[in-house]
């Protein structure tokens, strides 16, 4: 003979207990809030990681732009030195 009963606990877990002439089988199921909390935590983690990756990419772009600007300034300075040197030397006749 098999007897089945359902036991609900105050923490939201539900037990289905089946008793028969053979050993007792207990099946436990967790509350529904546990899975939702896990999903929310995972989404927050993905958002934080994405934020840091985007900021890292932006800082690389800023650094690259600063290097390009410095190289442009050095090129302009070299042009100015070359023009000044040509003006300092009188033309040969």
Biopython code that builds the backbone (N, CA, C, O; Angstrom):
import numpy as np
from Bio.PDB.StructureBuilder import StructureBuilder

atoms = [
    (1, "UNK", "N", (0.836, -1.161, 0.000)),
    (1, "UNK", "CA", (0.000, 0.000, 0.000)),
    (1, "UNK", "C", (0.896, 1.243, 0.000)),
    (1, "UNK", "O", (1.898, 1.292, 0.712)),
    (2, "UNK", "N", (0.524, 2.255, -0.810)),
    (2, "UNK", "CA", (1.298, 3.481, -0.945)),
    (2, "UNK", "C", (0.491, 4.660, -0.421)),
    (2, "UNK", "O", (-0.689, 4.817, -0.736)),
    (3, "UNK", "N", (1.150, 5.484, 0.387)),
    (3, "UNK", "CA", (0.518, 6.690, 0.923)),
    (3, "UNK", "C", (1.347, 7.895, 0.479)),
    (3, "UNK", "O", (2.570, 7.900, 0.617)),
    (4, "UNK", "N", (0.672, 8.915, -0.055)),
    (4, "UNK", "CA", (1.367, 10.126, -0.478)),
    (4, "UNK", "C", (0.844, 11.308, 0.313)),
    (4, "UNK", "O", (-0.352, 11.411, 0.582)),
    (5, "UNK", "N", (1.753, 12.197, 0.681)),
    (5, "UNK", "CA", (1.321, 13.417, 1.361)),
    (5, "UNK", "C", (2.248, 14.550, 0.951)),
    (5, "UNK", "O", (3.389, 14.335, 0.543)),
    (6, "UNK", "N", (1.729, 15.742, 1.071)),
    (6, "UNK", "CA", (2.458, 16.946, 0.677)),
    (6, "UNK", "C", (2.618, 17.819, 1.919)),
    (6, "UNK", "O", (1.646, 18.088, 2.626)),
    (7, "UNK", "N", (3.871, 18.268, 2.184)),
    (7, "UNK", "CA", (4.152, 19.080, 3.350)),
    (7, "UNK", "C", (4.759, 20.400, 2.872)),
    (7, "UNK", "O", (5.790, 20.409, 2.199)),
    (8, "UNK", "N", (4.105, 21.520, 3.226)),
    (8, "UNK", "CA", (4.625, 22.844, 2.883)),
    (8, "UNK", "C", (5.228, 23.467, 4.133)),
    (8, "UNK", "O", (4.592, 23.519, 5.186)),
    (9, "UNK", "N", (6.480, 23.945, 4.001)),
    (9, "UNK", "CA", (7.189, 24.562, 5.122)),
    (9, "UNK", "C", (7.058, 26.076, 5.034)),
    (9, "UNK", "O", (6.695, 26.621, 3.991)),
    (10, "UNK", "N", (7.359, 26.749, 6.147)),
    (10, "UNK", "CA", (7.226, 28.202, 6.189)),
    (10, "UNK", "C", (8.250, 28.906, 5.305)),
    (10, "UNK", "O", (8.030, 30.055, 4.921)),
    (11, "UNK", "N", (9.363, 28.254, 4.973)),
    (11, "UNK", "CA", (10.370, 28.887, 4.110)),
    (11, "UNK", "C", (10.050, 28.729, 2.628)),
    (11, "UNK", "O", (10.850, 29.145, 1.789)),
    (12, "UNK", "N", (8.929, 28.153, 2.286)),
    (12, "UNK", "CA", (8.502, 28.026, 0.896)),
    (12, "UNK", "C", (8.842, 26.703, 0.251)),
    (12, "UNK", "O", (8.441, 26.468, -0.888)),
    (13, "UNK", "N", (9.565, 25.830, 0.928)),
    (13, "UNK", "CA", (9.878, 24.537, 0.339)),
    (13, "UNK", "C", (8.692, 23.598, 0.482)),
    (13, "UNK", "O", (7.912, 23.690, 1.430)),
    (14, "UNK", "N", (8.576, 22.703, -0.471)),
    (14, "UNK", "CA", (7.473, 21.739, -0.493)),
    (14, "UNK", "C", (8.080, 20.340, -0.543)),
    (14, "UNK", "O", (8.978, 20.069, -1.339)),
    (15, "UNK", "N", (7.583, 19.470, 0.305)),
    (15, "UNK", "CA", (8.029, 18.082, 0.314)),
    (15, "UNK", "C", (6.878, 17.184, -0.111)),
    (15, "UNK", "O", (5.755, 17.311, 0.377)),
    (16, "UNK", "N", (7.175, 16.293, -1.012)),
    (16, "UNK", "CA", (6.219, 15.256, -1.381)),
    (16, "UNK", "C", (6.755, 13.961, -0.786)),
    (16, "UNK", "O", (7.818, 13.484, -1.182)),
    (17, "UNK", "N", (6.026, 13.396, 0.159)),
    (17, "UNK", "CA", (6.472, 12.196, 0.857)),
    (17, "UNK", "C", (5.600, 11.033, 0.404)),
    (17, "UNK", "O", (4.374, 11.062, 0.509)),
    (18, "UNK", "N", (6.278, 10.010, -0.103)),
    (18, "UNK", "CA", (5.585, 8.795, -0.523)),
    (18, "UNK", "C", (6.024, 7.669, 0.395)),
    (18, "UNK", "O", (7.212, 7.364, 0.500)),
    (19, "UNK", "N", (5.073, 7.065, 1.045)),
    (19, "UNK", "CA", (5.372, 5.977, 1.961)),
    (19, "UNK", "C", (4.718, 4.709, 1.419)),
    (19, "UNK", "O", (3.536, 4.685, 1.077)),
    (20, "UNK", "N", (5.506, 3.693, 1.356)),
    (20, "UNK", "CA", (4.982, 2.397, 0.897)),
    (20, "UNK", "C", (5.604, 1.308, 1.756)),
    (20, "UNK", "O", (6.280, 1.584, 2.747)),
    (21, "UNK", "N", (5.368, 0.098, 1.365)),
    (21, "UNK", "CA", (5.928, -1.006, 2.122)),
    (21, "UNK", "C", (7.449, -1.040, 1.977)),
    (21, "UNK", "O", (8.149, -1.578, 2.835)),
    (22, "UNK", "N", (7.952, -0.466, 0.895)),
    (22, "UNK", "CA", (9.400, -0.348, 0.725)),
    (22, "UNK", "C", (9.860, 0.938, 1.429)),
    (22, "UNK", "O", (9.026, 1.632, 2.010)),
    (23, "UNK", "N", (11.133, 1.273, 1.400)),
    (23, "UNK", "CA", (11.609, 2.472, 2.108)),
    (23, "UNK", "C", (10.900, 3.756, 1.650)),
    (23, "UNK", "O", (10.399, 3.829, 0.528)),
    (24, "UNK", "N", (10.864, 4.761, 2.528)),
    (24, "UNK", "CA", (10.208, 6.039, 2.268)),
    (24, "UNK", "C", (11.032, 6.874, 1.293)),
    (24, "UNK", "O", (12.257, 6.933, 1.400)),
    (25, "UNK", "N", (10.348, 7.523, 0.333)),
    (25, "UNK", "CA", (10.991, 8.397, -0.641)),
    (25, "UNK", "C", (10.545, 9.822, -0.347)),
    (25, "UNK", "O", (9.347, 10.095, -0.267)),
    (26, "UNK", "N", (11.521, 10.747, -0.182)),
    (26, "UNK", "CA", (11.210, 12.150, 0.074)),
    (26, "UNK", "C", (11.737, 12.974, -1.091)),
    (26, "UNK", "O", (12.919, 12.897, -1.425)),
    (27, "UNK", "N", (10.869, 13.757, -1.706)),
    (27, "UNK", "CA", (11.246, 14.621, -2.824)),
    (27, "UNK", "C", (11.107, 16.065, -2.350)),
    (27, "UNK", "O", (10.028, 16.479, -1.927)),
    (28, "UNK", "N", (12.192, 16.827, -2.419)),
    (28, "UNK", "CA", (12.153, 18.215, -1.950)),
    (28, "UNK", "C", (12.278, 19.150, -3.139)),
    (28, "UNK", "O", (13.025, 18.895, -4.083)),
    (29, "UNK", "N", (11.534, 20.227, -3.068)),
    (29, "UNK", "CA", (11.616, 21.267, -4.087)),
    (29, "UNK", "C", (11.789, 22.589, -3.380)),
    (29, "UNK", "O", (11.089, 22.886, -2.412)),
    (30, "UNK", "N", (12.746, 23.400, -3.880)),
    (30, "UNK", "CA", (13.027, 24.691, -3.261)),
    (30, "UNK", "C", (11.951, 25.706, -3.583)),
    (30, "UNK", "O", (11.103, 25.489, -4.448)),
    (31, "UNK", "N", (12.003, 26.823, -2.869)),
    (31, "UNK", "CA", (11.070, 27.912, -3.117)),
    (31, "UNK", "C", (11.348, 28.558, -4.464)),
    (31, "UNK", "O", (12.452, 28.430, -4.993)),
    (32, "UNK", "N", (10.383, 29.235, -5.015)),
    (32, "UNK", "CA", (10.523, 29.814, -6.349)),
    (32, "UNK", "C", (11.435, 31.032, -6.358)),
    (32, "UNK", "O", (11.932, 31.394, -7.423)),
    (33, "UNK", "N", (11.677, 31.678, -5.229)),
    (33, "UNK", "CA", (12.494, 32.878, -5.175)),
    (33, "UNK", "C", (13.974, 32.622, -5.378)),
    (33, "UNK", "O", (14.697, 33.537, -5.773)),
    (34, "UNK", "N", (14.447, 31.424, -5.126)),
    (34, "UNK", "CA", (15.862, 31.116, -5.221)),
    (34, "UNK", "C", (16.376, 31.259, -6.642)),
    (34, "UNK", "O", (17.437, 31.847, -6.848)),
    (35, "UNK", "N", (15.669, 30.748, -7.610)),
    (35, "UNK", "CA", (16.087, 30.847, -9.013)),
    (35, "UNK", "C", (16.056, 32.274, -9.516)),
    (35, "UNK", "O", (16.941, 32.685, -10.266)),
    (36, "UNK", "N", (15.054, 33.036, -9.115)),
    (36, "UNK", "CA", (14.941, 34.427, -9.557)),
    (36, "UNK", "C", (16.095, 35.259, -9.019)),
    (36, "UNK", "O", (16.625, 36.112, -9.731)),
    (37, "UNK", "N", (16.487, 35.024, -7.780)),
    (37, "UNK", "CA", (17.605, 35.770, -7.202)),
    (37, "UNK", "C", (18.896, 35.444, -7.947)),
    (37, "UNK", "O", (19.703, 36.336, -8.209)),
    (38, "UNK", "N", (19.090, 34.190, -8.283)),
    (38, "UNK", "CA", (20.278, 33.795, -9.040)),
    (38, "UNK", "C", (20.341, 34.464, -10.397)),
    (38, "UNK", "O", (21.410, 34.896, -10.828)),
    (39, "UNK", "N", (19.216, 34.555, -11.072)),
    (39, "UNK", "CA", (19.173, 35.205, -12.385)),
    (39, "UNK", "C", (19.484, 36.690, -12.251)),
    (39, "UNK", "O", (20.214, 37.245, -13.071)),
    (40, "UNK", "N", (18.941, 37.333, -11.233)),
    (40, "UNK", "CA", (19.195, 38.759, -11.026)),
    (40, "UNK", "C", (20.673, 39.007, -10.745)),
    (40, "UNK", "O", (21.256, 39.950, -11.279)),
    (41, "UNK", "N", (21.276, 38.175, -9.917)),
    (41, "UNK", "CA", (22.703, 38.318, -9.607)),
    (41, "UNK", "C", (23.542, 38.132, -10.868)),
    (41, "UNK", "O", (24.502, 38.871, -11.086)),
    (42, "UNK", "N", (23.193, 37.161, -11.692)),
    (42, "UNK", "CA", (23.930, 36.928, -12.938)),
    (42, "UNK", "C", (23.806, 38.128, -13.878)),
    (42, "UNK", "O", (24.794, 38.518, -14.500)),
    (43, "UNK", "N", (22.626, 38.713, -13.994)),
    (43, "UNK", "CA", (22.442, 39.880, -14.861)),
    (43, "UNK", "C", (23.247, 41.080, -14.368)),
    (43, "UNK", "O", (23.817, 41.821, -15.169)),
    (44, "UNK", "N", (23.292, 41.269, -13.062)),
    (44, "UNK", "CA", (24.082, 42.372, -12.508)),
    (44, "UNK", "C", (25.567, 42.148, -12.799)),
    (44, "UNK", "O", (26.281, 43.087, -13.151)),
    (45, "UNK", "N", (26.024, 40.920, -12.654)),
    (45, "UNK", "CA", (27.434, 40.615, -12.931)),
    (45, "UNK", "C", (27.770, 40.894, -14.394)),
    (45, "UNK", "O", (28.822, 41.462, -14.686)),
    (46, "UNK", "N", (26.896, 40.504, -15.308)),
    (46, "UNK", "CA", (27.123, 40.756, -16.735)),
    (46, "UNK", "C", (27.166, 42.260, -17.006)),
    (46, "UNK", "O", (28.005, 42.721, -17.780)),
    (47, "UNK", "N", (26.279, 43.025, -16.384)),
    (47, "UNK", "CA", (26.255, 44.474, -16.581)),
    (47, "UNK", "C", (27.545, 45.126, -16.070)),
    (47, "UNK", "O", (28.095, 46.006, -16.732)),
    (48, "UNK", "N", (28.025, 44.706, -14.913)),
    (48, "UNK", "CA", (29.249, 45.284, -14.349)),
    (48, "UNK", "C", (30.449, 44.950, -15.228)),
    (48, "UNK", "O", (31.278, 45.820, -15.494)),
    (49, "UNK", "N", (30.553, 43.720, -15.678)),
    (49, "UNK", "CA", (31.667, 43.320, -16.544)),
    (49, "UNK", "C", (31.616, 44.102, -17.856)),
    (49, "UNK", "O", (32.648, 44.568, -18.339)),
    (50, "UNK", "N", (30.429, 44.247, -18.432)),
    (50, "UNK", "CA", (30.280, 45.021, -19.665)),
    (50, "UNK", "C", (30.694, 46.467, -19.483)),
    (50, "UNK", "O", (31.342, 47.040, -20.359)),
    (51, "UNK", "N", (30.330, 47.066, -18.360)),
    (51, "UNK", "CA", (30.694, 48.452, -18.079)),
    (51, "UNK", "C", (32.219, 48.616, -18.052)),
    (51, "UNK", "O", (32.758, 49.544, -18.654)),
    (52, "UNK", "N", (32.907, 47.711, -17.352)),
    (52, "UNK", "CA", (34.354, 47.821, -17.269)),
    (52, "UNK", "C", (35.022, 47.578, -18.619)),
    (52, "UNK", "O", (36.020, 48.226, -18.933)),
    (53, "UNK", "N", (34.497, 46.668, -19.414)),
    (53, "UNK", "CA", (35.074, 46.433, -20.741)),
    (53, "UNK", "C", (34.902, 47.648, -21.640)),
    (53, "UNK", "O", (35.820, 48.005, -22.379)),
    (54, "UNK", "N", (33.733, 48.291, -21.586)),
    (54, "UNK", "CA", (33.517, 49.493, -22.393)),
    (54, "UNK", "C", (34.437, 50.623, -21.948)),
    (54, "UNK", "O", (34.989, 51.329, -22.791)),
    (55, "UNK", "N", (34.611, 50.807, -20.646)),
    (55, "UNK", "CA", (35.507, 51.855, -20.164)),
    (55, "UNK", "C", (36.957, 51.581, -20.546)),
    (55, "UNK", "O", (37.698, 52.512, -20.860)),
    (56, "UNK", "N", (37.366, 50.325, -20.522)),
    (56, "UNK", "CA", (38.713, 49.983, -20.916)),
    (56, "UNK", "C", (38.924, 50.337, -22.388)),
    (56, "UNK", "O", (39.980, 50.852, -22.755)),
    (57, "UNK", "N", (37.938, 50.067, -23.223)),
    (57, "UNK", "CA", (38.031, 50.381, -24.641)),
    (57, "UNK", "C", (38.121, 51.888, -24.847)),
    (57, "UNK", "O", (38.894, 52.356, -25.682)),
    (58, "UNK", "N", (37.331, 52.652, -24.087)),
    (58, "UNK", "CA", (37.366, 54.113, -24.210)),
    (58, "UNK", "C", (38.715, 54.669, -23.786)),
    (58, "UNK", "O", (39.235, 55.579, -24.431)),
    (59, "UNK", "N", (39.293, 54.139, -22.713)),
    (59, "UNK", "CA", (40.590, 54.647, -22.255)),
    (59, "UNK", "C", (41.681, 54.334, -23.281)),
    (59, "UNK", "O", (42.616, 55.118, -23.440)),
    (60, "UNK", "N", (41.577, 53.216, -23.968)),
    (60, "UNK", "CA", (42.533, 52.893, -25.032)),
    (60, "UNK", "C", (42.407, 53.900, -26.174)),
    (60, "UNK", "O", (43.415, 54.325, -26.738)),
    (61, "UNK", "N", (41.189, 54.281, -26.514)),
    (61, "UNK", "CA", (40.987, 55.260, -27.578)),
    (61, "UNK", "C", (41.543, 56.615, -27.179)),
    (61, "UNK", "O", (42.156, 57.294, -28.003)),
    (62, "UNK", "N", (41.345, 57.020, -25.940)),
    (62, "UNK", "CA", (41.874, 58.295, -25.458)),
    (62, "UNK", "C", (43.396, 58.284, -25.519)),
    (62, "UNK", "O", (44.011, 59.260, -25.948)),
    (63, "UNK", "N", (44.000, 57.184, -25.092)),
    (63, "UNK", "CA", (45.459, 57.069, -25.125)),
    (63, "UNK", "C", (45.968, 57.132, -26.561)),
    (63, "UNK", "O", (46.944, 57.829, -26.840)),
    (64, "UNK", "N", (45.322, 56.419, -27.468)),
    (64, "UNK", "CA", (45.732, 56.438, -28.875)),
    (64, "UNK", "C", (45.608, 57.832, -29.467)),
    (64, "UNK", "O", (46.481, 58.262, -30.222)),
    (65, "UNK", "N", (44.534, 58.546, -29.137)),
    (65, "UNK", "CA", (44.355, 59.905, -29.643)),
    (65, "UNK", "C", (45.420, 60.847, -29.087)),
    (65, "UNK", "O", (45.894, 61.730, -29.801)),
    (66, "UNK", "N", (45.801, 60.669, -27.825)),
    (66, "UNK", "CA", (46.843, 61.509, -27.229)),
    (66, "UNK", "C", (48.185, 61.265, -27.908)),
    (66, "UNK", "O", (48.933, 62.211, -28.154)),
    (67, "UNK", "N", (48.495, 60.021, -28.210)),
    (67, "UNK", "CA", (49.751, 59.695, -28.889)),
    (67, "UNK", "C", (49.759, 60.281, -30.293)),
    (67, "UNK", "O", (50.768, 60.827, -30.737)),
    (68, "UNK", "N", (48.638, 60.168, -30.989)),
    (68, "UNK", "CA", (48.558, 60.728, -32.344)),
    (68, "UNK", "C", (48.705, 62.244, -32.308)),
    (68, "UNK", "O", (49.356, 62.823, -33.177)),
    (69, "UNK", "N", (48.103, 62.895, -31.307)),
    (69, "UNK", "CA", (48.239, 64.348, -31.183)),
    (69, "UNK", "C", (49.667, 64.754, -30.883)),
    (69, "UNK", "O", (50.152, 65.749, -31.422)),
    (70, "UNK", "N", (50.351, 64.004, -30.032)),
    (70, "UNK", "CA", (51.754, 64.312, -29.721)),
    (70, "UNK", "C", (52.629, 64.129, -30.949)),
    (70, "UNK", "O", (53.526, 64.939, -31.184)),
    (71, "UNK", "N", (52.399, 63.103, -31.728)),
    (71, "UNK", "CA", (53.177, 62.880, -32.947)),
    (71, "UNK", "C", (52.938, 64.007, -33.947)),
    (71, "UNK", "O", (53.871, 64.444, -34.622)),
    (72, "UNK", "N", (51.721, 64.470, -34.046)),
    (72, "UNK", "CA", (51.413, 65.584, -34.941)),
    (72, "UNK", "C", (52.138, 66.850, -34.489)),
    (72, "UNK", "O", (52.662, 67.592, -35.320)),
    (73, "UNK", "N", (52.171, 67.101, -33.187)),
    (73, "UNK", "CA", (52.867, 68.273, -32.650)),
    (73, "UNK", "C", (54.362, 68.202, -32.935)),
    (73, "UNK", "O", (54.971, 69.213, -33.286)),
    (74, "UNK", "N", (54.959, 67.032, -32.789)),
    (74, "UNK", "CA", (56.384, 66.866, -33.075)),
    (74, "UNK", "C", (56.656, 67.116, -34.557)),
    (74, "UNK", "O", (57.651, 67.748, -34.912)),
    (75, "UNK", "N", (55.777, 66.625, -35.411)),
    (75, "UNK", "CA", (55.933, 66.864, -36.855)),
    (75, "UNK", "C", (55.853, 68.345, -37.188)),
    (75, "UNK", "O", (56.631, 68.846, -38.000)),
    (76, "UNK", "N", (54.916, 69.042, -36.566)),
    (76, "UNK", "CA", (54.796, 70.490, -36.797)),
    (76, "UNK", "C", (56.036, 71.226, -36.302)),
    (76, "UNK", "O", (56.508, 72.150, -36.965)),
    (77, "UNK", "N", (56.567, 70.833, -35.154)),
    (77, "UNK", "CA", (57.768, 71.470, -34.608)),
    (77, "UNK", "C", (58.957, 71.240, -35.534)),
    (77, "UNK", "O", (59.758, 72.151, -35.745)),
    (78, "UNK", "N", (59.084, 70.045, -36.087)),
    (78, "UNK", "CA", (60.188, 69.758, -37.010)),
    (78, "UNK", "C", (60.059, 70.608, -38.269)),
    (78, "UNK", "O", (61.065, 71.085, -38.794)),
    (79, "UNK", "N", (58.857, 70.802, -38.753)),
    (79, "UNK", "CA", (58.648, 71.666, -39.925)),
    (79, "UNK", "C", (59.068, 73.097, -39.611)),
    (79, "UNK", "O", (59.712, 73.753, -40.430)),
    (80, "UNK", "N", (58.703, 73.579, -38.430)),
    (80, "UNK", "CA", (59.065, 74.944, -38.034)),
    (80, "UNK", "C", (60.578, 75.115, -37.925)),
    (80, "UNK", "O", (61.114, 76.138, -38.351)),
    (81, "UNK", "N", (61.274, 74.122, -37.357)),
    (81, "UNK", "CA", (62.732, 74.183, -37.250)),
    (81, "UNK", "C", (63.352, 74.211, -38.642)),
    (81, "UNK", "O", (64.283, 74.977, -38.892)),
    (82, "UNK", "N", (62.849, 73.394, -39.534)),
    (82, "UNK", "CA", (63.376, 73.372, -40.902)),
    (82, "UNK", "C", (63.181, 74.711, -41.602)),
    (82, "UNK", "O", (64.090, 75.177, -42.289)),
    (83, "UNK", "N", (62.037, 75.331, -41.447)),
    (83, "UNK", "CA", (61.783, 76.632, -42.072)),
    (83, "UNK", "C", (62.678, 77.703, -41.457)),
    (83, "UNK", "O", (63.192, 78.562, -42.174)),
    (84, "UNK", "N", (62.869, 77.664, -40.154)),
    (84, "UNK", "CA", (63.735, 78.642, -39.491)),
    (84, "UNK", "C", (65.178, 78.487, -39.951)),
    (84, "UNK", "O", (65.881, 79.479, -40.142)),
    (85, "UNK", "N", (65.617, 77.257, -40.127)),
    (85, "UNK", "CA", (66.990, 77.023, -40.589)),
    (85, "UNK", "C", (67.181, 77.572, -42.011)),
    (85, "UNK", "O", (68.235, 78.129, -42.321)),
    (86, "UNK", "N", (66.201, 77.423, -42.846)),
    (86, "UNK", "CA", (66.311, 77.932, -44.215)),
    (86, "UNK", "C", (66.331, 79.463, -44.236)),
    (86, "UNK", "O", (67.012, 80.066, -45.066)),
    (87, "UNK", "N", (65.590, 80.084, -43.332)),
    (87, "UNK", "CA", (65.587, 81.559, -43.280)),
    (87, "UNK", "C", (66.879, 82.081, -42.686)),
    (87, "UNK", "O", (67.296, 83.195, -43.005)),
    (88, "UNK", "N", (67.527, 81.297, -41.823)),
    (88, "UNK", "CA", (68.758, 81.768, -41.174)),
    (88, "UNK", "C", (69.937, 81.769, -42.120)),
    (88, "UNK", "O", (70.847, 82.582, -41.960)),
    (89, "UNK", "N", (69.950, 80.899, -43.085)),
    (89, "UNK", "CA", (71.070, 80.801, -44.021)),
    (89, "UNK", "C", (70.745, 81.672, -45.220)),
    (89, "UNK", "O", (69.706, 81.503, -45.858)),
    (90, "UNK", "N", (71.622, 82.587, -45.517)),
    (90, "UNK", "CA", (71.360, 83.421, -46.690)),
    (90, "UNK", "C", (71.469, 82.597, -47.976)),
    (90, "UNK", "O", (72.274, 81.669, -48.063)),
    (91, "UNK", "N", (70.669, 82.938, -48.948)),
    (91, "UNK", "CA", (70.728, 82.177, -50.195)),
    (91, "UNK", "C", (72.103, 82.342, -50.891)),
    (91, "UNK", "O", (72.669, 83.435, -50.907)),
    (92, "UNK", "N", (72.604, 81.282, -51.441)),
    (92, "UNK", "CA", (73.890, 81.325, -52.145)),
    (92, "UNK", "C", (73.711, 81.991, -53.500)),
    (92, "UNK", "O", (72.724, 81.756, -54.196)),
    (93, "UNK", "N", (74.713, 82.856, -53.879)),
    (93, "UNK", "CA", (74.595, 83.557, -55.178)),
    (93, "UNK", "C", (75.646, 83.139, -56.119)),
    (93, "UNK", "O", (75.693, 83.627, -57.248)),
]
sb = StructureBuilder()
sb.init_structure("model")
sb.init_model(0)
sb.init_chain("A")
sb.init_seg("    ")
for serial, (resi, resn, name, xyz) in enumerate(atoms, 1):
    if name == "N":
        sb.init_residue(resn, " ", resi, " ")
    sb.init_atom(name, np.array(xyz, "f"), 0.0, 1.0, " ", f" {name:<3s}", serial, name[0])
structure = sb.get_structure()
